[in-house]
Amino acid sequence: MSQLMLVLFGLLMLVGAVAALYLKDTVSAILAAGSVSLVASLVYLLLGAPDVAMTEAAIGSALTTVVFLFSWARIQHRPQPSKSSQSEETDSNPDDQEDHQL
């Protein structure tokens, strides 16, 4: 029975990993990667390593997912530089203009 569960959990981890690679939505991909880690913690528990399972669940699944989501949210809310400020930077530095005239 445990062999069958290991195979099923392994397949579930594989599906989650492939889903994380091919999902277009970033949040869904992050959650899919977190689910792979969560299933890995169940595998460790099934193999008789509860300490490793707890560590994987806490760090691999929870903390990593939260850090990825936090980073993604920060990137989404970062102000984009305006076009006028970019053109002013180019106009103000004559050395840059010489390099671009090749």
Biopython code that builds the backbone (N, CA, C, O; Angstrom):
import numpy as np
from Bio.PDB.StructureBuilder import StructureBuilder

atoms = [
    (1, "MET", "N", (0.817, -1.197, 0.000)),
    (1, "MET", "CA", (0.000, 0.000, 0.000)),
    (1, "MET", "C", (0.860, 1.259, 0.000)),
    (1, "MET", "O", (0.553, 2.223, -0.702)),
    (2, "SER", "N", (1.939, 1.253, 0.787)),
    (2, "SER", "CA", (2.782, 2.445, 0.838)),
    (2, "SER", "C", (3.530, 2.653, -0.482)),
    (2, "SER", "O", (3.800, 3.792, -0.863)),
    (3, "GLN", "N", (3.865, 1.567, -1.180)),
    (3, "GLN", "CA", (4.509, 1.702, -2.489)),
    (3, "GLN", "C", (3.578, 2.408, -3.474)),
    (3, "GLN", "O", (4.001, 3.277, -4.236)),
    (4, "LEU", "N", (2.312, 2.020, -3.444)),
    (4, "LEU", "CA", (1.330, 2.640, -4.326)),
    (4, "LEU", "C", (1.158, 4.121, -3.990)),
    (4, "LEU", "O", (1.044, 4.956, -4.888)),
    (5, "MET", "N", (1.138, 4.441, -2.706)),
    (5, "MET", "CA", (0.999, 5.841, -2.302)),
    (5, "MET", "C", (2.218, 6.656, -2.718)),
    (5, "MET", "O", (2.081, 7.808, -3.130)),
    (6, "LEU", "N", (3.410, 6.066, -2.614)),
    (6, "LEU", "CA", (4.614, 6.770, -3.051)),
    (6, "LEU", "C", (4.566, 7.072, -4.548)),
    (6, "LEU", "O", (4.933, 8.164, -4.982)),
    (7, "VAL", "N", (4.115, 6.105, -5.324)),
    (7, "VAL", "CA", (4.002, 6.316, -6.767)),
    (7, "VAL", "C", (2.965, 7.392, -7.068)),
    (7, "VAL", "O", (3.201, 8.259, -7.908)),
    (8, "LEU", "N", (1.826, 7.345, -6.393)),
    (8, "LEU", "CA", (0.786, 8.353, -6.614)),
    (8, "LEU", "C", (1.261, 9.746, -6.208)),
    (8, "LEU", "O", (1.016, 10.721, -6.918)),
    (9, "PHE", "N", (1.938, 9.836, -5.069)),
    (9, "PHE", "CA", (2.467, 11.133, -4.647)),
    (9, "PHE", "C", (3.537, 11.631, -5.622)),
    (9, "PHE", "O", (3.611, 12.824, -5.914)),
    (10, "GLY", "N", (4.359, 10.712, -6.122)),
    (10, "GLY", "CA", (5.372, 11.089, -7.110)),
    (10, "GLY", "C", (4.748, 11.628, -8.387)),
    (10, "GLY", "O", (5.212, 12.622, -8.945)),
    (11, "LEU", "N", (3.693, 10.963, -8.844)),
    (11, "LEU", "CA", (2.987, 11.449, -10.031)),
    (11, "LEU", "C", (2.326, 12.797, -9.775)),
    (11, "LEU", "O", (2.318, 13.670, -10.643)),
    (12, "LEU", "N", (1.776, 12.958, -8.582)),
    (12, "LEU", "CA", (1.157, 14.233, -8.223)),
    (12, "LEU", "C", (2.197, 15.356, -8.188)),
    (12, "LEU", "O", (1.924, 16.479, -8.612)),
    (13, "MET", "N", (3.381, 15.044, -7.683)),
    (13, "MET", "CA", (4.457, 16.041, -7.679)),
    (13, "MET", "C", (4.884, 16.385, -9.104)),
    (13, "MET", "O", (5.155, 17.546, -9.411)),
    (14, "LEU", "N", (4.943, 15.390, -9.961)),
    (14, "LEU", "CA", (5.316, 15.620, -11.354)),
    (14, "LEU", "C", (4.285, 16.495, -12.066)),
    (14, "LEU", "O", (4.645, 17.406, -12.811)),
    (15, "VAL", "N", (3.016, 16.216, -11.835)),
    (15, "VAL", "CA", (1.950, 17.026, -12.432)),
    (15, "VAL", "C", (2.028, 18.466, -11.931)),
    (15, "VAL", "O", (1.879, 19.406, -12.711)),
    (16, "GLY", "N", (2.260, 18.636, -10.641)),
    (16, "GLY", "CA", (2.379, 19.983, -10.086)),
    (16, "GLY", "C", (3.568, 20.741, -10.644)),
    (16, "GLY", "O", (3.476, 21.939, -10.909)),
    (17, "ALA", "N", (4.685, 20.047, -10.825)),
    (17, "ALA", "CA", (5.882, 20.698, -11.368)),
    (17, "ALA", "C", (5.676, 21.110, -12.822)),
    (17, "ALA", "O", (6.066, 22.207, -13.224)),
    (18, "VAL", "N", (5.066, 20.232, -13.604)),
    (18, "VAL", "CA", (4.790, 20.572, -15.003)),
    (18, "VAL", "C", (3.783, 21.717, -15.080)),
    (18, "VAL", "O", (3.909, 22.606, -15.922)),
    (19, "ALA", "N", (2.792, 21.693, -14.204)),
    (19, "ALA", "CA", (1.818, 22.786, -14.169)),
    (19, "ALA", "C", (2.496, 24.103, -13.821)),
    (19, "ALA", "O", (2.173, 25.136, -14.406)),
    (20, "ALA", "N", (3.425, 24.082, -12.882)),
    (20, "ALA", "CA", (4.139, 25.310, -12.507)),
    (20, "ALA", "C", (4.945, 25.854, -13.682)),
    (20, "ALA", "O", (5.096, 27.068, -13.821)),
    (21, "LEU", "N", (5.456, 24.974, -14.519)),
    (21, "LEU", "CA", (6.229, 25.423, -15.677)),
    (21, "LEU", "C", (5.359, 26.017, -16.775)),
    (21, "LEU", "O", (5.757, 26.985, -17.423)),
    (22, "TYR", "N", (4.184, 25.452, -16.991)),
    (22, "TYR", "CA", (3.384, 25.836, -18.145)),
    (22, "TYR", "C", (2.225, 26.777, -17.849)),
    (22, "TYR", "O", (1.578, 27.255, -18.781)),
    (23, "LEU", "N", (1.947, 27.055, -16.594)),
    (23, "LEU", "CA", (0.866, 27.986, -16.284)),
    (23, "LEU", "C", (1.260, 29.397, -16.697)),
    (23, "LEU", "O", (2.390, 29.827, -16.465)),
    (24, "LYS", "N", (0.331, 30.110, -17.304)),
    (24, "LYS", "CA", (0.598, 31.482, -17.756)),
    (24, "LYS", "C", (0.479, 32.483, -16.611)),
    (24, "LYS", "O", (1.180, 33.494, -16.596)),
    (25, "ASP", "N", (-0.396, 32.210, -15.662)),
    (25, "ASP", "CA", (-0.610, 33.105, -14.529)),
    (25, "ASP", "C", (0.480, 32.867, -13.488)),
    (25, "ASP", "O", (0.690, 31.736, -13.050)),
    (26, "THR", "N", (1.162, 33.918, -13.099)),
    (26, "THR", "CA", (2.287, 33.799, -12.174)),
    (26, "THR", "C", (1.856, 33.295, -10.807)),
    (26, "THR", "O", (2.536, 32.457, -10.214)),
    (27, "VAL", "N", (0.736, 33.794, -10.301)),
    (27, "VAL", "CA", (0.274, 33.362, -8.976)),
    (27, "VAL", "C", (-0.065, 31.876, -8.993)),
    (27, "VAL", "O", (0.263, 31.155, -8.051)),
    (28, "SER", "N", (-0.710, 31.418, -10.042)),
    (28, "SER", "CA", (-1.040, 29.993, -10.146)),
    (28, "SER", "C", (0.220, 29.138, -10.216)),
    (28, "SER", "O", (0.272, 28.059, -9.625)),
    (29, "ALA", "N", (1.228, 29.611, -10.928)),
    (29, "ALA", "CA", (2.488, 28.868, -11.019)),
    (29, "ALA", "C", (3.185, 28.801, -9.664)),
    (29, "ALA", "O", (3.750, 27.768, -9.304)),
    (30, "ILE", "N", (3.146, 29.898, -8.915)),
    (30, "ILE", "CA", (3.748, 29.904, -7.575)),
    (30, "ILE", "C", (3.016, 28.930, -6.664)),
    (30, "ILE", "O", (3.647, 28.187, -5.912)),
    (31, "LEU", "N", (1.697, 28.930, -6.728)),
    (31, "LEU", "CA", (0.916, 28.010, -5.891)),
    (31, "LEU", "C", (1.132, 26.558, -6.304)),
    (31, "LEU", "O", (1.156, 25.672, -5.450)),
    (32, "ALA", "N", (1.288, 26.305, -7.592)),
    (32, "ALA", "CA", (1.566, 24.941, -8.052)),
    (32, "ALA", "C", (2.923, 24.464, -7.543)),
    (32, "ALA", "O", (3.065, 23.312, -7.135)),
    (33, "ALA", "N", (3.912, 25.343, -7.566)),
    (33, "ALA", "CA", (5.233, 24.978, -7.033)),
    (33, "ALA", "C", (5.160, 24.728, -5.532)),
    (33, "ALA", "O", (5.825, 23.825, -5.023)),
    (34, "GLY", "N", (4.367, 25.512, -4.824)),
    (34, "GLY", "CA", (4.179, 25.286, -3.392)),
    (34, "GLY", "C", (3.487, 23.971, -3.103)),
    (34, "GLY", "O", (3.779, 23.311, -2.106)),
    (35, "SER", "N", (2.561, 23.589, -3.983)),
    (35, "SER", "CA", (1.867, 22.315, -3.778)),
    (35, "SER", "C", (2.811, 21.131, -3.981)),
    (35, "SER", "O", (2.662, 20.101, -3.324)),
    (36, "VAL", "N", (3.775, 21.273, -4.882)),
    (36, "VAL", "CA", (4.776, 20.215, -5.067)),
    (36, "VAL", "C", (5.551, 20.005, -3.776)),
    (36, "VAL", "O", (5.805, 18.870, -3.372)),
    (37, "SER", "N", (5.918, 21.084, -3.143)),
    (37, "SER", "CA", (6.654, 20.995, -1.888)),
    (37, "SER", "C", (5.789, 20.406, -0.775)),
    (37, "SER", "O", (6.276, 19.656, 0.071)),
    (38, "LEU", "N", (4.523, 20.748, -0.783)),
    (38, "LEU", "CA", (3.615, 20.194, 0.219)),
    (38, "LEU", "C", (3.458, 18.684, 0.048)),
    (38, "LEU", "O", (3.446, 17.947, 1.035)),
    (39, "VAL", "N", (3.340, 18.225, -1.180)),
    (39, "VAL", "CA", (3.248, 16.781, -1.426)),
    (39, "VAL", "C", (4.568, 16.102, -1.062)),
    (39, "VAL", "O", (4.570, 14.973, -0.573)),
    (40, "ALA", "N", (5.683, 16.782, -1.296)),
    (40, "ALA", "CA", (6.980, 16.218, -0.900)),
    (40, "ALA", "C", (7.042, 16.015, 0.607)),
    (40, "ALA", "O", (7.615, 15.036, 1.085)),
    (41, "SER", "N", (6.452, 16.943, 1.355)),
    (41, "SER", "CA", (6.442, 16.767, 2.812)),
    (41, "SER", "C", (5.591, 15.559, 3.205)),
    (41, "SER", "O", (5.904, 14.877, 4.181)),
    (42, "LEU", "N", (4.528, 15.289, 2.463)),
    (42, "LEU", "CA", (3.736, 14.078, 2.727)),
    (42, "LEU", "C", (4.532, 12.814, 2.407)),
    (42, "LEU", "O", (4.401, 11.803, 3.097)),
    (43, "VAL", "N", (5.352, 12.872, 1.368)),
    (43, "VAL", "CA", (6.204, 11.729, 1.031)),
    (43, "VAL", "C", (7.200, 11.467, 2.155)),
    (43, "VAL", "O", (7.420, 10.319, 2.540)),
    (44, "TYR", "N", (7.803, 12.533, 2.680)),
    (44, "TYR", "CA", (8.739, 12.365, 3.790)),
    (44, "TYR", "C", (8.043, 11.778, 5.014)),
    (44, "TYR", "O", (8.619, 10.959, 5.730)),
    (45, "LEU", "N", (6.827, 12.194, 5.244)),
    (45, "LEU", "CA", (6.069, 11.655, 6.370)),
    (45, "LEU", "C", (5.772, 10.174, 6.155)),
    (45, "LEU", "O", (5.856, 9.376, 7.089)),
    (46, "LEU", "N", (5.428, 9.815, 4.934)),
    (46, "LEU", "CA", (5.151, 8.418, 4.603)),
    (46, "LEU", "C", (6.405, 7.556, 4.734)),
    (46, "LEU", "O", (6.319, 6.377, 5.079)),
    (47, "LEU", "N", (7.548, 8.134, 4.465)),
    (47, "LEU", "CA", (8.809, 7.395, 4.571)),
    (47, "LEU", "C", (9.339, 7.316, 5.997)),
    (47, "LEU", "O", (10.374, 6.696, 6.241)),
    (48, "GLY", "N", (8.641, 7.938, 6.933)),
    (48, "GLY", "CA", (9.022, 7.837, 8.337)),
    (48, "GLY", "C", (9.998, 8.898, 8.797)),
    (48, "GLY", "O", (10.778, 8.666, 9.720)),
    (49, "ALA", "N", (9.964, 10.047, 8.173)),
    (49, "ALA", "CA", (10.850, 11.142, 8.576)),
    (49, "ALA", "C", (10.007, 12.371, 8.909)),
    (49, "ALA", "O", (9.944, 13.318, 8.125)),
    (50, "PRO", "N", (9.358, 12.353, 10.081)),
    (50, "PRO", "CA", (8.460, 13.469, 10.402)),
    (50, "PRO", "C", (9.184, 14.799, 10.592)),
    (50, "PRO", "O", (8.610, 15.856, 10.329)),
    (51, "ASP", "N", (10.430, 14.758, 11.042)),
    (51, "ASP", "CA", (11.171, 16.013, 11.211)),
    (51, "ASP", "C", (11.467, 16.669, 9.862)),
    (51, "ASP", "O", (11.348, 17.886, 9.715)),
    (52, "VAL", "N", (11.849, 15.859, 8.891)),
    (52, "VAL", "CA", (12.102, 16.384, 7.549)),
    (52, "VAL", "C", (10.797, 16.852, 6.911)),
    (52, "VAL", "O", (10.768, 17.861, 6.206)),
    (53, "ALA", "N", (9.720, 16.110, 7.164)),
    (53, "ALA", "CA", (8.411, 16.492, 6.625)),
    (53, "ALA", "C", (7.961, 17.838, 7.175)),
    (53, "ALA", "O", (7.437, 18.669, 6.435)),
    (54, "MET", "N", (8.163, 18.055, 8.468)),
    (54, "MET", "CA", (7.781, 19.332, 9.067)),
    (54, "MET", "C", (8.626, 20.476, 8.516)),
    (54, "MET", "O", (8.111, 21.561, 8.248)),
    (55, "THR", "N", (9.906, 20.233, 8.351)),
    (55, "THR", "CA", (10.786, 21.263, 7.807)),
    (55, "THR", "C", (10.403, 21.599, 6.369)),
    (55, "THR", "O", (10.364, 22.770, 5.990)),
    (56, "GLU", "N", (10.126, 20.584, 5.581)),
    (56, "GLU", "CA", (9.722, 20.806, 4.189)),
    (56, "GLU", "C", (8.400, 21.553, 4.107)),
    (56, "GLU", "O", (8.235, 22.436, 3.265)),
    (57, "ALA", "N", (7.469, 21.208, 4.967)),
    (57, "ALA", "CA", (6.175, 21.896, 4.958)),
    (57, "ALA", "C", (6.321, 23.347, 5.387)),
    (57, "ALA", "O", (5.698, 24.237, 4.806)),
    (58, "ALA", "N", (7.140, 23.587, 6.398)),
    (58, "ALA", "CA", (7.281, 24.949, 6.918)),
    (58, "ALA", "C", (8.100, 25.834, 5.992)),
    (58, "ALA", "O", (7.701, 26.957, 5.687)),
    (59, "ILE", "N", (9.244, 25.331, 5.546)),
    (59, "ILE", "CA", (10.134, 26.164, 4.742)),
    (59, "ILE", "C", (9.850, 26.005, 3.254)),
    (59, "ILE", "O", (9.636, 26.991, 2.549)),
    (60, "GLY", "N", (9.847, 24.780, 2.786)),
    (60, "GLY", "CA", (9.678, 24.542, 1.355)),
    (60, "GLY", "C", (8.332, 24.962, 0.828)),
    (60, "GLY", "O", (8.238, 25.575, -0.235)),
    (61, "SER", "N", (7.295, 24.638, 1.558)),
    (61, "SER", "CA", (5.951, 24.941, 1.077)),
    (61, "SER", "C", (5.482, 26.314, 1.518)),
    (61, "SER", "O", (5.094, 27.131, 0.683)),
    (62, "ALA", "N", (5.511, 26.579, 2.796)),
    (62, "ALA", "CA", (4.920, 27.816, 3.317)),
    (62, "ALA", "C", (5.806, 29.036, 3.084)),
    (62, "ALA", "O", (5.385, 29.990, 2.430)),
    (63, "LEU", "N", (7.009, 29.013, 3.605)),
    (63, "LEU", "CA", (7.859, 30.204, 3.562)),
    (63, "LEU", "C", (8.246, 30.583, 2.134)),
    (63, "LEU", "O", (8.177, 31.755, 1.763)),
    (64, "THR", "N", (8.647, 29.611, 1.344)),
    (64, "THR", "CA", (9.043, 29.899, -0.029)),
    (64, "THR", "C", (7.883, 30.464, -0.835)),
    (64, "THR", "O", (8.058, 31.414, -1.599)),
    (65, "THR", "N", (6.702, 29.885, -0.667)),
    (65, "THR", "CA", (5.531, 30.385, -1.385)),
    (65, "THR", "C", (5.201, 31.811, -0.968)),
    (65, "THR", "O", (4.889, 32.648, -1.814)),
    (66, "VAL", "N", (5.267, 32.091, 0.315)),
    (66, "VAL", "CA", (4.977, 33.443, 0.800)),
    (66, "VAL", "C", (6.014, 34.440, 0.278)),
    (66, "VAL", "O", (5.655, 35.552, -0.111)),
    (67, "VAL", "N", (7.285, 34.060, 0.264)),
    (67, "VAL", "CA", (8.332, 34.957, -0.245)),
    (67, "VAL", "C", (8.132, 35.217, -1.738)),
    (67, "VAL", "O", (8.265, 36.355, -2.190)),
    (68, "PHE", "N", (7.813, 34.177, -2.503)),
    (68, "PHE", "CA", (7.562, 34.370, -3.934)),
    (68, "PHE", "C", (6.362, 35.281, -4.166)),
    (68, "PHE", "O", (6.416, 36.178, -5.008)),
    (69, "LEU", "N", (5.284, 35.055, -3.426)),
    (69, "LEU", "CA", (4.094, 35.892, -3.596)),
    (69, "LEU", "C", (4.370, 37.332, -3.183)),
    (69, "LEU", "O", (3.908, 38.263, -3.842)),
    (70, "PHE", "N", (5.113, 37.524, -2.109)),
    (70, "PHE", "CA", (5.467, 38.871, -1.671)),
    (70, "PHE", "C", (6.318, 39.573, -2.730)),
    (70, "PHE", "O", (6.084, 40.740, -3.045)),
    (71, "SER", "N", (7.297, 38.866, -3.273)),
    (71, "SER", "CA", (8.157, 39.450, -4.306)),
    (71, "SER", "C", (7.357, 39.791, -5.552)),
    (71, "SER", "O", (7.553, 40.850, -6.149)),
    (72, "TRP", "N", (6.466, 38.906, -5.943)),
    (72, "TRP", "CA", (5.628, 39.157, -7.114)),
    (72, "TRP", "C", (4.749, 40.384, -6.901)),
    (72, "TRP", "O", (4.587, 41.198, -7.810)),
    (73, "ALA", "N", (4.184, 40.520, -5.708)),
    (73, "ALA", "CA", (3.336, 41.677, -5.412)),
    (73, "ALA", "C", (4.154, 42.965, -5.438)),
    (73, "ALA", "O", (3.670, 43.993, -5.911)),
    (74, "ARG", "N", (5.382, 42.922, -4.938)),
    (74, "ARG", "CA", (6.231, 44.120, -4.959)),
    (74, "ARG", "C", (6.592, 44.522, -6.385)),
    (74, "ARG", "O", (6.636, 45.709, -6.707)),
    (75, "ILE", "N", (6.846, 43.545, -7.225)),
    (75, "ILE", "CA", (7.170, 43.842, -8.617)),
    (75, "ILE", "C", (5.966, 44.451, -9.327)),
    (75, "ILE", "O", (6.121, 45.357, -10.146)),
    (76, "GLN", "N", (4.774, 43.961, -9.020)),
    (76, "GLN", "CA", (3.563, 44.470, -9.667)),
    (76, "GLN", "C", (3.284, 45.917, -9.314)),
    (76, "GLN", "O", (2.732, 46.649, -10.135)),
    (77, "HIS", "N", (3.647, 46.350, -8.121)),
    (77, "HIS", "CA", (3.328, 47.697, -7.662)),
    (77, "HIS", "C", (4.490, 48.677, -7.806)),
    (77, "HIS", "O", (4.417, 49.794, -7.295)),
    (78, "ARG", "N", (5.541, 48.283, -8.480)),
    (78, "ARG", "CA", (6.682, 49.173, -8.673)),
    (78, "ARG", "C", (6.322, 50.208, -9.735)),
    (78, "ARG", "O", (5.825, 49.841, -10.800)),
    (79, "PRO", "N", (6.563, 51.491, -9.470)),
    (79, "PRO", "CA", (6.230, 52.516, -10.465)),
    (79, "PRO", "C", (7.143, 52.413, -11.683)),
    (79, "PRO", "O", (8.351, 52.215, -11.556)),
    (80, "GLN", "N", (6.552, 52.550, -12.849)),
    (80, "GLN", "CA", (7.311, 52.510, -14.090)),
    (80, "GLN", "C", (7.842, 53.903, -14.403)),
    (80, "GLN", "O", (7.140, 54.889, -14.178)),
    (81, "PRO", "N", (9.061, 54.007, -14.915)),
    (81, "PRO", "CA", (9.574, 55.330, -15.274)),
    (81, "PRO", "C", (8.789, 55.894, -16.454)),
    (81, "PRO", "O", (8.407, 55.162, -17.367)),
    (82, "SER", "N", (8.557, 57.192, -16.422)),
    (82, "SER", "CA", (7.785, 57.819, -17.492)),
    (82, "SER", "C", (8.666, 58.026, -18.716)),
    (82, "SER", "O", (9.892, 58.053, -18.617)),
    (83, "LYS", "N", (8.028, 58.172, -19.862)),
    (83, "LYS", "CA", (8.758, 58.375, -21.112)),
    (83, "LYS", "C", (9.527, 59.690, -21.098)),
    (83, "LYS", "O", (10.630, 59.764, -21.638)),
    (84, "SER", "N", (8.962, 60.727, -20.488)),
    (84, "SER", "CA", (9.625, 62.030, -20.484)),
    (84, "SER", "C", (10.914, 61.997, -19.668)),
    (84, "SER", "O", (11.891, 62.647, -20.040)),
    (85, "SER", "N", (10.935, 61.259, -18.572)),
    (85, "SER", "CA", (12.157, 61.188, -17.771)),
    (85, "SER", "C", (13.238, 60.395, -18.490)),
    (85, "SER", "O", (14.424, 60.683, -18.324)),
    (86, "GLN", "N", (12.854, 59.404, -19.283)),
    (86, "GLN", "CA", (13.842, 58.650, -20.046)),
    (86, "GLN", "C", (14.449, 59.510, -21.150)),
    (86, "GLN", "O", (15.653, 59.436, -21.394)),
    (87, "SER", "N", (13.641, 60.319, -21.817)),
    (87, "SER", "CA", (14.170, 61.162, -22.888)),
    (87, "SER", "C", (15.050, 62.266, -22.322)),
    (87, "SER", "O", (16.023, 62.661, -22.964)),
    (88, "GLU", "N", (14.729, 62.774, -21.134)),
    (88, "GLU", "CA", (15.560, 63.798, -20.507)),
    (88, "GLU", "C", (16.925, 63.243, -20.149)),
    (88, "GLU", "O", (17.934, 63.934, -20.290)),
    (89, "GLU", "N", (16.967, 61.990, -19.682)),
    (89, "GLU", "CA", (18.248, 61.384, -19.337)),
    (89, "GLU", "C", (19.111, 61.219, -20.576)),
    (89, "GLU", "O", (20.323, 61.425, -20.508)),
    (90, "THR", "N", (18.526, 60.859, -21.693)),
    (90, "THR", "CA", (19.272, 60.679, -22.933)),
    (90, "THR", "C", (19.771, 62.016, -23.458)),
    (90, "THR", "O", (20.906, 62.114, -23.924)),
    (91, "ASP", "N", (18.928, 63.052, -23.387)),
    (91, "ASP", "CA", (19.310, 64.369, -23.885)),
    (91, "ASP", "C", (20.386, 65.016, -23.028)),
    (91, "ASP", "O", (21.192, 65.794, -23.540)),
    (92, "SER", "N", (20.419, 64.719, -21.757)),
    (92, "SER", "CA", (21.339, 65.404, -20.860)),
    (92, "SER", "C", (22.757, 64.862, -20.917)),
    (92, "SER", "O", (23.680, 65.536, -20.459)),
    (93, "ASN", "N", (22.964, 63.673, -21.461)),
    (93, "ASN", "CA", (24.291, 63.083, -21.485)),
    (93, "ASN", "C", (24.782, 62.987, -22.934)),
    (93, "ASN", "O", (24.354, 62.086, -23.657)),
    (94, "PRO", "N", (25.663, 63.884, -23.376)),
    (94, "PRO", "CA", (26.116, 63.871, -24.771)),
    (94, "PRO", "C", (26.951, 62.642, -25.113)),
    (94, "PRO", "O", (26.994, 62.240, -26.276)),
    (95, "ASP", "N", (27.614, 62.039, -24.134)),
    (95, "ASP", "CA", (28.411, 60.846, -24.415)),
    (95, "ASP", "C", (27.536, 59.698, -24.880)),
    (95, "ASP", "O", (27.940, 58.926, -25.750)),
    (96, "ASP", "N", (26.340, 59.573, -24.312)),
    (96, "ASP", "CA", (25.422, 58.516, -24.716)),
    (96, "ASP", "C", (24.969, 58.714, -26.153)),
    (96, "ASP", "O", (24.785, 57.739, -26.882)),
    (97, "GLN", "N", (24.786, 59.956, -26.568)),
    (97, "GLN", "CA", (24.320, 60.227, -27.918)),
    (97, "GLN", "C", (25.381, 59.837, -28.940)),
    (97, "GLN", "O", (25.048, 59.347, -30.019)),
    (98, "GLU", "N", (26.639, 60.046, -28.617)),
    (98, "GLU", "CA", (27.703, 59.673, -29.541)),
    (98, "GLU", "C", (27.745, 58.167, -29.740)),
    (98, "GLU", "O", (27.994, 57.698, -30.851)),
    (99, "ASP", "N", (27.505, 57.404, -28.684)),
    (99, "ASP", "CA", (27.520, 55.950, -28.789)),
    (99, "ASP", "C", (26.371, 55.442, -29.642)),
    (99, "ASP", "O", (26.512, 54.428, -30.325)),
    (100, "HIS", "N", (25.250, 56.122, -29.615)),
    (100, "HIS", "CA", (24.071, 55.667, -30.343)),
    (100, "HIS", "C", (24.093, 56.087, -31.808)),
    (100, "HIS", "O", (23.250, 55.631, -32.580)),
    (101, "GLN", "N", (25.029, 56.940, -32.215)),
    (101, "GLN", "CA", (25.053, 57.424, -33.587)),
    (101, "GLN", "C", (25.910, 56.554, -34.496)),
    (101, "GLN", "O", (26.249, 56.988, -35.597)),
    (102, "LEU", "N", (26.265, 55.373, -34.092)),
    (102, "LEU", "CA", (27.094, 54.494, -34.913)),
    (102, "LEU", "C", (26.336, 54.023, -36.051)),
    (102, "LEU", "O", (26.857, 53.266, -36.870)),
]
sb = StructureBuilder()
sb.init_structure("model")
sb.init_model(0)
sb.init_chain("A")
sb.init_seg("    ")
for serial, (resi, resn, name, xyz) in enumerate(atoms, 1):
    if name == "N":
        sb.init_residue(resn, " ", resi, " ")
    sb.init_atom(name, np.array(xyz, "f"), 0.0, 1.0, " ", f" {name:<3s}", serial, name[0])
structure = sb.get_structure()
